[in-house]
Amino acid sequence: MFFMTNEKFRDGFKLDEYKGAYSISSVQMGKDEKEYPRWCKIELGKEKREQKIPLAVKLGDKDMAVEALRAMLNELIGTEPIPDSPPF
């Protein structure tokens, strides 16, 4: 599911699910209405070799993703956290 956050530059994010793990990816919508992920470079291993990966935030399984997103929403709108939720 794509959420556009900047209509001028057609930027947004997408909620992804892969093998039960959820993440939010940075995406740009092309003029052809195709979603193009944003990429970043990271250093891996002791050799510090560079690798390109999609720019994303891993949220965990469905329950953890819901908890994380609720906590972020509570922070954004200024409501009290849901009881027994982890402090993010």
C-alpha positions as CSV (number, residue, x, y, z in Angstrom):
1,M,0.0,0.0,0.0
2,F,1.6,3.3,-1.1
3,F,1.1,6.6,0.8
4,M,2.0,9.7,-1.0
5,T,3.5,12.4,1.3
6,N,4.7,14.9,-1.4
7,E,2.6,15.3,-4.5
8,K,5.1,17.7,-6.2
9,F,7.9,15.2,-6.1
10,R,5.6,12.1,-5.9
11,D,7.4,10.9,-2.8
12,G,5.9,8.6,-0.2
13,F,6.3,5.4,1.6
14,K,5.0,1.9,1.4
15,L,4.1,-0.7,4.0
16,D,5.8,-4.0,3.0
17,E,5.4,-7.6,4.4
18,Y,7.9,-10.3,3.7
19,K,7.7,-13.7,5.5
20,G,5.7,-12.2,8.4
21,A,8.0,-9.3,8.9
22,Y,6.8,-5.7,8.2
23,S,8.7,-2.7,7.1
24,I,8.1,0.8,5.8
25,S,10.0,1.6,2.6
26,S,10.8,5.0,1.0
27,V,9.3,5.0,-2.5
28,Q,8.8,7.5,-5.4
29,M,5.9,7.1,-7.7
30,G,6.9,7.3,-11.4
31,K,5.0,9.2,-14.1
32,D,4.1,5.7,-15.3
33,E,2.4,5.1,-11.9
34,K,5.0,2.5,-11.0
35,E,6.6,2.5,-7.5
36,Y,10.3,3.0,-7.4
37,P,12.1,2.3,-4.2
38,R,14.7,4.7,-2.8
39,W,18.1,3.1,-2.3
40,C,20.9,3.7,0.1
41,K,24.5,2.4,0.6
42,I,25.6,0.6,3.8
43,E,28.9,-0.8,4.9
44,L,28.9,-4.5,5.7
45,G,31.4,-6.8,7.4
46,K,34.9,-6.2,8.7
47,E,36.0,-5.3,5.2
48,K,33.5,-2.4,5.1
49,R,32.3,-3.4,1.7
50,E,29.4,-1.2,0.3
51,Q,26.1,-2.7,-0.6
52,K,23.0,-1.0,-1.9
53,I,19.7,-1.8,-0.2
54,P,16.2,-0.3,-0.2
55,L,15.8,2.5,2.3
56,A,13.4,1.0,4.9
57,V,12.6,0.8,8.6
58,K,12.0,-2.8,9.9
59,L,9.0,-3.0,12.2
60,G,9.1,-6.7,13.1
61,D,6.2,-9.1,13.1
62,K,2.6,-7.9,12.8
63,D,2.1,-7.5,16.6
64,M,5.3,-5.5,17.0
65,A,4.6,-3.4,13.9
66,V,1.1,-2.5,15.3
67,E,2.6,-1.6,18.6
68,A,5.4,0.5,17.0
69,L,3.0,2.4,14.7
70,R,0.5,3.0,17.6
71,A,3.3,4.4,19.8
72,M,4.4,6.7,16.9
73,L,0.9,7.9,16.3
74,N,0.4,8.6,20.0
75,E,3.6,10.6,20.0
76,L,2.5,12.5,16.9
77,I,-1.0,13.4,18.1
78,G,-0.1,13.8,21.8
79,T,-2.2,11.1,23.4
80,E,-1.3,8.9,26.3
81,P,0.4,5.6,25.3
82,I,-1.6,2.4,25.2
83,P,-1.1,0.5,28.5
84,D,1.5,-2.3,28.5
85,S,3.0,-1.0,25.2
86,P,6.8,-0.8,25.0
87,P,8.2,2.7,25.3
88,F,9.7,3.5,21.8
